[in-house]
């Protein structure tokens, strides 16, 4: 057997060196400052942090002492807690919002009631943003905290920009910024910086699809203008005030948000409508989904007792523990009449008409239940997390939307033949019963959802792997400015070429004016010559 020649060893060495270097680059731990949001947003972020921890990264989570869901997890991250001596907590704010949203749904049938409720909701959202504005002041006035963050020498900031405190901190600390995002203070994130033609991209809250007739496009434009007005005159000025105070007079909130290096967008186009995008948007829709794990004995025994009929799973997410009792009783009445067993995530008072086939639980392992082969349908409020889990496991949905994007989310599944949507403001038990029977007994709903599941899973890498790669990419290269569009530096009149259009219009008008003057000069001369000839 011959030994390798010096030439072959010389050729192999660079390859081995490259592998070693790349391996070192990938496994090098990054120090990441994480600024999360509450409720389901925190659930998303925590799942991402668990995977980052598995890759050896050092995590520090900044949150407030008034936080509802975020708390100390020394096994997962270090905590930086901003102490606030306030009576109001995040839980108070969110629970009031939930109650107000439920009130809106119940009196939204009459036009005047609808307008009143919308006004109240807008006022309440303004209160929420005012609360976050005060949180921002509390951070930037805390010089010891800012010094602590500066001395930590983080490699990047990972933030949820639904409330942009993390984005502001990244700008202040001059650190690369990664957004874990679907929503901003102004609405859906794409609308801030990706081309968004209103002819086929529905405005959030419009309950429209990407196929619109003339009147629907008119509604879409009006709603978009309304949302832009709210953003420009009510929401953004509060956050721009923080920018002017602490980041410099030339800064505003749009500039701060748009300087993010990478946007991890919780979107998959098998669920959302296709649209133009940007190079620094990385799509990770469904990144939290995993194969189901074995259930606890209590749940498994209950499911097995369902026989061939299987089970129905119901959950209203992390923000809504229960519905008003009269609605809860309508749901319980419908569940009592189905042949399936029902596992219902419910943290309120048990309805008096609960059926023998229904198991109430304050907490349910939703992912594992949806992945169980005996699960026939998922009754859900339409939150993004739950719907992606239903898609991943191929379980059809009966939707009861309550607020925010839930109406639009469920419409996206409904038009794909994988869900039915019920209006909670008019829902009777028979409506839910009919929807359940149709979803379960009409096999097309399950088949359509399983097609979506197959498309969602058919990717060269998982959404989670993609998310981790791009966070590490930004840490390795100290940012990703080469992927970022320069549009965020442009004033609106430059972005839309208004100055160019004014210039070209002026030029055209000048040419037309010169032509008119020239014609006025030439016409009398021509007329005089003609008279002489005659």
C-alpha positions as CSV (number, residue, x, y, z in Angstrom):
1,X,0.0,0.0,0.0
2,X,1.5,3.3,-1.1
3,X,1.6,6.3,1.2
4,X,0.0,9.5,-0.1
5,X,2.5,11.6,-2.1
6,X,3.5,15.1,-0.9
7,X,1.3,16.5,-3.6
8,X,-1.8,14.8,-2.5
9,X,-1.2,15.7,1.1
10,X,-0.7,19.3,0.0
11,X,-4.1,19.3,-1.8
12,X,-5.9,17.7,1.1
13,X,-4.6,20.1,3.7
14,X,-6.5,23.2,2.6
15,X,-9.7,21.1,2.5
16,X,-9.1,19.9,6.1
17,X,-8.2,23.4,7.2
18,X,-11.3,24.8,5.7
19,X,-13.5,22.2,7.5
20,X,-11.7,22.9,10.8
21,X,-12.1,26.7,10.3
22,X,-15.8,26.4,9.4
23,X,-16.4,24.1,12.3
24,X,-14.8,26.6,14.7
25,X,-16.8,29.5,13.2
26,X,-20.1,27.6,13.6
27,X,-19.6,26.4,17.1
28,X,-18.1,29.6,18.5
29,X,-20.4,30.8,21.2
30,X,-22.1,34.2,20.8
31,X,-23.2,36.5,23.6
32,X,-26.8,37.4,22.7
33,X,-29.0,40.0,24.4
34,X,-32.6,39.0,24.1
35,X,-35.5,41.5,24.5
36,X,-38.8,39.6,24.2
37,X,-42.5,40.4,24.3
38,X,-45.3,38.8,26.3
39,X,-47.8,36.0,25.8
40,X,-47.5,33.8,22.7
41,X,-44.6,36.1,21.5
42,X,-42.6,34.9,24.5
43,X,-43.5,31.3,23.8
44,X,-42.0,31.7,20.3
45,X,-38.9,33.4,21.7
46,X,-38.3,30.8,24.4
47,X,-38.4,27.9,21.9
48,X,-35.8,29.8,19.9
49,X,-33.7,30.4,23.0
50,X,-33.7,26.7,23.9
51,X,-32.3,25.8,20.5
52,X,-29.7,28.6,20.7
53,X,-28.7,27.2,24.1
54,X,-28.3,23.7,22.6
55,X,-25.9,25.3,20.1
56,X,-23.7,26.6,22.9
57,X,-24.6,30.3,22.8
58,X,-24.8,32.5,25.9
59,X,-28.1,34.2,26.4
60,X,-29.1,37.2,28.5
61,X,-32.8,38.1,28.6
62,X,-33.9,41.6,29.6
63,X,-37.4,42.0,31.0
64,X,-39.4,44.0,33.5
65,X,-40.4,43.1,37.1
66,X,-44.0,43.7,36.0
67,X,-43.8,41.0,33.3
68,X,-46.5,38.4,33.1
69,X,-45.0,35.5,31.3
70,X,-41.2,36.1,31.3
71,X,-39.4,35.0,34.5
72,X,-36.0,33.7,35.7
73,X,-34.6,30.6,34.0
74,X,-31.0,30.2,35.1
75,X,-30.7,26.9,33.3
76,X,-31.5,28.6,30.0
77,X,-30.4,32.3,30.3
78,X,-29.1,35.0,32.5
79,X,-31.7,37.6,33.6
80,X,-31.5,41.3,33.6
81,X,-34.6,42.5,35.4
82,X,-35.6,46.1,35.2
83,X,-37.3,46.8,38.5
84,X,-40.4,49.0,38.3
85,X,-42.3,50.3,41.3
86,X,-45.6,50.4,39.4
87,X,-49.1,49.1,40.2
88,X,-49.8,48.2,36.6
89,X,-48.4,45.0,35.2
90,X,-48.3,43.4,31.8
91,X,-50.9,40.9,32.9
92,X,-53.3,43.8,33.9
93,X,-52.9,45.4,30.5
94,X,-53.3,42.2,28.4
95,X,-56.3,40.9,30.4
96,X,-58.1,44.3,30.0
97,X,-57.4,44.1,26.3
98,X,-58.8,40.6,26.1
99,X,-61.9,41.6,28.0
100,X,-62.4,44.7,25.8
101,X,-61.9,42.6,22.6
102,X,-64.6,40.1,23.8
103,X,-67.0,43.0,24.5
104,X,-66.4,44.3,21.0
105,X,-67.2,40.9,19.5
106,X,-70.5,40.8,21.4
107,X,-71.8,44.3,20.5
108,X,-70.2,44.5,17.1
109,X,-73.4,43.7,15.1
110,X,-75.0,47.1,15.3
111,X,-73.2,49.9,13.3
112,X,-73.1,52.4,16.1
113,X,-72.0,49.9,18.6
114,X,-69.3,48.7,16.2
115,X,-68.0,52.3,15.8
116,X,-68.1,52.9,19.5
117,X,-66.2,49.7,20.3
118,X,-63.6,50.4,17.6
119,X,-63.0,53.9,19.1
120,X,-62.6,52.3,22.6
121,X,-60.2,49.7,21.2
122,X,-58.1,52.4,19.5
123,X,-58.0,54.4,22.8
124,X,-57.0,51.3,24.7
125,X,-54.2,50.5,22.2
126,X,-52.9,54.0,22.6
127,X,-52.8,53.3,26.4
128,X,-50.8,50.2,25.7
129,X,-48.3,52.1,23.6
130,X,-48.1,54.8,26.3
131,X,-47.3,52.1,28.8
132,X,-44.5,50.7,26.6
133,X,-43.3,54.3,26.1
134,X,-42.9,54.6,29.9
135,X,-41.0,51.3,30.0
136,X,-38.6,52.7,27.4
137,X,-38.0,55.8,29.5
138,X,-37.4,53.6,32.5
139,X,-34.6,51.7,30.7
140,X,-32.8,54.7,29.1
141,X,-33.0,56.8,32.3
142,X,-31.3,53.9,34.2
143,X,-27.7,54.7,33.6
144,X,-26.4,51.8,35.7
145,X,-28.4,49.4,33.5
146,X,-27.1,50.9,30.3
147,X,-23.5,50.7,31.6
148,X,-24.0,47.1,32.6
149,X,-25.3,46.3,29.1
150,X,-22.4,48.2,27.4
151,X,-19.8,46.4,29.5
152,X,-21.3,43.0,28.7
153,X,-20.0,43.3,25.1
154,X,-22.8,41.4,23.4
155,X,-22.4,40.2,19.9
156,X,-26.0,41.0,18.8
157,X,-29.5,41.8,20.0
158,X,-32.4,39.4,19.3
159,X,-35.7,41.2,19.7
160,X,-39.4,41.0,19.1
161,X,-40.3,44.3,17.6
162,X,-44.1,44.2,18.4
163,X,-42.9,46.7,21.0
164,X,-39.6,48.2,19.8
165,X,-37.6,48.5,23.0
166,X,-35.1,45.9,21.9
167,X,-34.6,47.6,18.6
168,X,-34.0,50.9,20.4
169,X,-31.4,49.3,22.7
170,X,-29.6,47.7,19.7
171,X,-29.3,51.1,18.1
172,X,-28.1,52.7,21.4
173,X,-25.5,49.9,22.0
174,X,-24.5,49.9,18.3
175,X,-25.0,46.2,18.0
176,X,-26.2,44.0,15.1
177,X,-29.9,43.4,15.3
178,X,-32.0,40.3,14.5
179,X,-35.8,40.6,14.7
180,X,-38.0,37.6,15.6
181,X,-41.1,39.0,14.0
182,X,-44.4,38.9,12.3
183,X,-45.9,42.0,13.8
184,X,-44.7,45.6,14.5
185,X,-46.3,48.4,16.4
186,X,-47.6,49.6,13.0
187,X,-49.0,46.1,11.9
188,X,-47.7,43.3,9.7
189,X,-43.9,43.7,9.3
190,X,-43.8,43.3,5.5
191,X,-45.8,46.6,5.0
192,X,-42.9,48.6,6.6
193,X,-40.2,47.8,4.1
194,X,-41.3,45.3,1.4
195,X,-43.2,46.3,-1.7
196,X,-46.9,45.7,-0.8
197,X,-49.3,46.3,-3.7
198,X,-52.8,46.7,-2.3
199,X,-54.3,45.2,-5.5
200,X,-53.4,41.7,-4.3
201,X,-51.9,42.0,-0.8
202,X,-54.7,42.3,1.9
203,X,-54.3,44.8,4.7
204,X,-54.2,43.1,8.1
205,X,-57.7,43.2,9.6
206,X,-59.4,43.5,6.2
207,X,-60.4,39.8,6.2
208,X,-59.7,39.7,2.4
209,X,-57.7,37.3,0.3
210,X,-55.3,37.9,-2.6
211,X,-58.1,37.7,-5.1
212,X,-60.1,41.0,-4.7
213,X,-62.8,42.6,-6.9
214,X,-63.1,46.3,-7.3
215,X,-65.1,47.0,-4.1
216,X,-62.7,44.8,-2.1
217,X,-59.7,46.6,-3.4
218,X,-61.4,49.9,-2.5
219,X,-62.0,48.6,1.1
220,X,-58.3,47.4,1.2
221,X,-57.0,50.8,0.2
222,X,-59.2,52.7,2.7
223,X,-58.2,50.4,5.5
224,X,-54.6,50.7,4.6
225,X,-54.8,54.5,4.7
226,X,-56.6,54.3,8.0
227,X,-53.9,52.1,9.5
228,X,-51.2,54.3,8.1
229,X,-52.8,57.4,9.6
230,X,-53.1,55.8,13.1
231,X,-49.4,54.8,12.8
232,X,-48.1,58.1,11.6
233,X,-50.1,60.4,14.0
234,X,-50.7,58.2,17.1
235,X,-48.3,55.3,17.5
236,X,-44.9,56.2,15.9
237,X,-44.7,59.7,17.4
238,X,-44.4,58.2,20.9
239,X,-41.5,55.9,19.9
240,X,-39.9,58.6,17.8
241,X,-39.9,60.7,20.9
242,X,-37.7,58.1,22.6
243,X,-35.4,58.1,19.5
244,X,-35.0,61.9,19.6
245,X,-34.3,61.8,23.4
246,X,-31.8,59.0,23.6
247,X,-30.5,58.2,20.1
248,X,-30.2,61.6,18.6
249,X,-32.4,64.3,17.0
250,X,-32.1,62.8,13.5
251,X,-33.5,59.4,14.5
252,X,-37.0,58.1,14.2
253,X,-38.6,54.8,15.0
254,X,-38.9,53.7,11.3
255,X,-35.1,54.2,10.8
256,X,-34.4,52.2,14.0
257,X,-36.6,49.3,13.0
258,X,-35.3,49.2,9.4
259,X,-31.7,49.0,10.4
260,X,-32.2,45.4,11.5
261,X,-29.8,43.1,9.8
262,X,-32.1,40.1,9.5
263,X,-35.8,39.6,10.0
264,X,-36.8,36.1,11.1
265,X,-40.3,36.2,9.7
266,X,-42.8,33.7,11.2
267,X,-44.4,33.1,7.8
268,X,-44.7,30.2,5.4
269,X,-46.2,30.8,2.0
270,X,-48.2,27.5,2.1
271,X,-50.2,29.4,4.7
272,X,-49.8,33.1,3.8
273,X,-50.4,34.7,0.4
274,X,-47.4,35.0,-1.9
275,X,-45.9,38.6,-2.0
276,X,-42.7,40.5,-2.8
277,X,-40.0,40.2,-0.2
278,X,-36.5,41.5,0.6
279,X,-33.1,39.8,0.9
280,X,-32.8,40.1,4.7
281,X,-36.2,38.5,5.4
282,X,-35.7,34.8,6.4
283,X,-39.0,32.8,6.5
284,X,-39.3,30.5,9.6
285,X,-43.0,29.9,9.8
286,X,-43.8,26.9,11.9
287,X,-40.2,26.8,13.4
288,X,-41.7,25.8,16.8
289,X,-43.3,22.6,15.4
290,X,-41.8,19.2,16.4
291,X,-42.9,15.6,16.2
292,X,-45.3,14.7,19.0
293,X,-44.0,13.1,22.2
294,X,-45.8,10.4,24.2
295,X,-48.7,11.8,26.4
296,X,-49.1,11.5,30.1
297,X,-51.1,8.6,31.3
298,X,-54.2,10.7,32.1
299,X,-54.5,12.1,28.5
300,X,-53.5,8.8,26.8
301,X,-56.1,6.8,28.6
302,X,-58.8,9.3,27.9
303,X,-57.9,9.3,24.2
304,X,-57.8,5.5,24.0
305,X,-61.3,5.4,25.5
306,X,-62.7,7.3,22.5
307,X,-62.5,4.2,20.3
308,X,-62.8,4.7,16.5
309,X,-64.4,8.1,16.9
310,X,-61.2,9.8,18.2
311,X,-60.9,13.1,20.0
312,X,-61.4,16.8,19.4
313,X,-58.8,19.3,20.9
314,X,-59.8,22.8,21.9
315,X,-57.5,25.6,23.0
316,X,-57.7,29.4,23.1
317,X,-54.0,30.1,23.5
318,X,-52.0,31.8,26.2
319,X,-53.9,35.1,26.6
320,X,-57.5,33.8,26.9
321,X,-58.0,31.5,29.9
322,X,-61.8,31.2,29.4
323,X,-64.7,32.9,27.6
324,X,-67.9,34.4,29.1
325,X,-70.1,31.8,30.7
326,X,-72.9,32.1,28.2
327,X,-70.5,31.4,25.3
328,X,-68.8,28.6,27.3
329,X,-72.1,26.9,27.8
330,X,-72.9,27.0,24.0
331,X,-69.5,25.3,23.3
332,X,-70.1,22.7,26.1
333,X,-73.6,21.9,24.7
334,X,-72.2,21.3,21.2
335,X,-69.3,19.1,22.6
336,X,-71.8,17.0,24.6
337,X,-73.5,16.0,21.3
338,X,-70.5,14.7,19.3
339,X,-69.5,11.1,19.4
340,X,-65.9,12.0,19.8
341,X,-64.1,12.6,23.2
342,X,-63.1,16.3,23.8
343,X,-60.0,17.6,25.5
344,X,-60.6,21.3,26.3
345,X,-57.9,23.7,27.6
346,X,-60.0,25.8,30.0
347,X,-58.9,27.8,33.0
348,X,-62.2,29.2,34.2
349,X,-65.3,28.0,35.9
350,X,-66.6,24.7,34.5
351,X,-69.9,25.1,32.6
352,X,-72.8,23.4,34.3
353,X,-73.8,21.6,31.1
354,X,-70.4,19.9,30.5
355,X,-70.8,16.5,28.8
356,X,-69.4,13.2,30.1
357,X,-67.3,13.0,26.9
358,X,-65.4,16.2,27.7
359,X,-62.2,16.6,29.8
360,X,-61.4,20.1,31.1
361,X,-57.8,20.9,31.8
362,X,-56.1,24.1,32.9
363,X,-53.1,23.2,30.7
364,X,-52.9,20.8,27.8
365,X,-49.9,19.5,25.8
366,X,-51.3,21.0,22.6
367,X,-48.5,20.0,20.2
368,X,-48.5,16.4,21.4
369,X,-52.3,16.1,21.3
370,X,-52.4,17.5,17.7
371,X,-49.8,14.9,16.7
372,X,-51.8,12.0,18.1
373,X,-53.3,9.7,15.4
374,X,-56.7,9.8,17.1
375,X,-57.1,13.6,16.9
376,X,-59.9,14.4,14.4
377,X,-60.2,18.2,14.7
378,X,-58.8,21.3,16.4
379,X,-61.1,24.0,17.8
380,X,-58.9,27.1,18.0
381,X,-59.0,30.9,18.2
382,X,-56.7,31.2,15.2
383,X,-53.3,32.2,16.8
384,X,-50.3,31.7,14.5
385,X,-48.6,29.2,16.7
386,X,-51.6,26.9,17.0
387,X,-52.4,27.0,13.3
388,X,-48.9,26.2,12.3
389,X,-49.0,23.2,14.7
390,X,-52.3,22.1,13.1
391,X,-50.7,22.4,9.6
392,X,-47.6,20.5,10.7
393,X,-49.7,17.6,12.1
394,X,-52.4,17.8,9.3
395,X,-55.3,18.4,11.7
396,X,-58.3,20.4,10.2
397,X,-59.5,23.4,12.2
398,X,-62.8,24.9,13.4
399,X,-61.9,28.5,14.0
400,X,-63.4,30.9,16.6
401,X,-61.4,34.1,16.1
402,X,-61.4,36.6,18.9
403,X,-59.0,39.5,18.0
404,X,-56.0,40.8,16.1
405,X,-54.8,38.7,13.2
406,X,-56.9,35.6,14.1
407,X,-59.7,36.4,11.6
408,X,-57.2,36.8,8.7
409,X,-55.3,33.7,9.8
410,X,-58.4,31.5,9.7
411,X,-59.6,32.9,6.4
412,X,-56.3,31.8,4.9
413,X,-57.0,28.2,6.0
414,X,-60.7,28.4,5.1
415,X,-60.1,29.3,1.5
416,X,-57.6,26.4,1.2
417,X,-60.4,24.0,2.3
418,X,-58.7,23.1,5.6
419,X,-60.9,25.0,8.1
420,X,-64.3,26.4,8.9
421,X,-64.8,29.7,10.7
422,X,-67.5,30.6,13.2
423,X,-68.6,34.1,14.3
424,X,-68.5,34.0,18.1
425,X,-70.8,37.1,18.4
426,X,-73.7,35.1,16.8
427,X,-72.6,31.5,17.6
428,X,-75.1,29.0,18.9
429,X,-74.3,25.4,19.9
430,X,-75.8,24.1,16.6
431,X,-73.4,26.2,14.6
432,X,-70.4,24.6,16.3
433,X,-71.9,21.2,16.2
434,X,-72.5,21.5,12.4
435,X,-69.0,22.7,11.8
436,X,-67.5,19.9,13.8
437,X,-69.5,17.2,12.0
438,X,-68.6,18.7,8.6
439,X,-64.9,19.0,9.4
440,X,-64.7,15.5,10.8
441,X,-67.0,13.6,8.4
442,X,-66.1,15.4,5.2
443,X,-62.7,13.9,4.4
444,X,-61.7,16.7,2.1
445,X,-60.9,19.0,5.0
446,X,-58.4,16.5,6.4
447,X,-57.0,15.7,3.0
448,X,-56.5,19.4,2.3
449,X,-54.7,20.0,5.6
450,X,-52.5,17.0,5.0
451,X,-51.5,18.4,1.6
452,X,-50.5,21.6,3.4
453,X,-48.6,19.6,5.9
454,X,-46.7,17.8,3.2
455,X,-45.8,21.1,1.5
456,X,-44.8,22.6,4.8
457,X,-42.5,19.7,5.7
458,X,-40.9,19.4,2.2
459,X,-38.0,21.8,2.8
460,X,-34.2,21.3,2.5
461,X,-33.8,22.4,6.1
462,X,-36.2,22.9,9.0
463,X,-37.4,26.5,9.8
464,X,-35.6,26.2,13.1
465,X,-32.3,25.3,11.5
466,X,-32.7,28.2,9.1
467,X,-33.4,30.6,12.1
468,X,-30.3,29.4,14.0
469,X,-28.1,29.6,10.9
470,X,-29.0,33.3,10.3
471,X,-28.6,34.3,13.9
472,X,-25.1,32.7,13.9
473,X,-24.5,34.3,10.5
474,X,-25.1,37.8,11.9
475,X,-23.0,37.1,15.0
476,X,-20.1,35.7,12.8
477,X,-20.0,38.7,10.4
478,X,-20.9,41.4,13.0
479,X,-24.1,42.2,11.0
480,X,-25.5,41.7,7.6
481,X,-25.7,45.2,6.1
482,X,-25.1,43.9,2.6
483,X,-28.5,42.3,2.7
484,X,-30.2,45.5,4.0
485,X,-32.0,47.8,1.5
486,X,-30.9,51.4,1.6
487,X,-34.6,52.4,1.5
488,X,-34.6,53.1,5.2
489,X,-32.2,56.0,4.7
490,X,-34.4,57.7,2.1
491,X,-37.1,60.3,2.9
492,X,-40.6,59.3,1.6
493,X,-40.5,61.8,-1.3
494,X,-37.2,60.2,-2.5
495,X,-38.4,56.7,-1.9
496,X,-41.4,57.3,-4.1
497,X,-39.5,59.5,-6.6
498,X,-41.9,62.3,-6.0
499,X,-39.0,64.8,-6.6
500,X,-38.1,63.1,-9.9
501,X,-41.8,63.1,-11.0
502,X,-42.1,66.8,-10.1
503,X,-38.9,67.6,-12.1
504,X,-40.0,65.6,-15.1
505,X,-43.5,67.1,-15.0
506,X,-41.9,70.6,-14.7
507,X,-39.7,69.8,-17.7
508,X,-42.6,68.6,-19.7
509,X,-44.6,71.7,-18.9
510,X,-41.7,73.9,-19.8
511,X,-41.3,72.2,-23.2
512,X,-45.1,72.4,-23.8
513,X,-44.9,76.1,-22.9
514,X,-42.0,76.7,-25.3
515,X,-43.9,74.8,-28.0
516,X,-47.0,77.0,-27.5
517,X,-44.9,80.2,-27.6
518,X,-43.1,79.0,-30.7
519,X,-46.4,78.1,-32.4
520,X,-47.7,81.6,-31.6
521,X,-44.7,83.2,-33.2
522,X,-44.7,81.0,-36.3
523,X,-48.5,81.1,-37.0
524,X,-48.6,85.0,-37.7
525,X,-45.6,84.8,-40.0
526,X,-47.1,81.9,-41.9
527,X,-50.4,83.8,-42.1
528,X,-48.7,86.9,-43.4
529,X,-46.9,85.0,-46.1
530,X,-50.1,83.3,-47.2
531,X,-51.9,86.7,-47.5
532,X,-49.1,88.1,-49.7
533,X,-49.3,85.1,-52.0
534,X,-53.1,85.7,-52.4
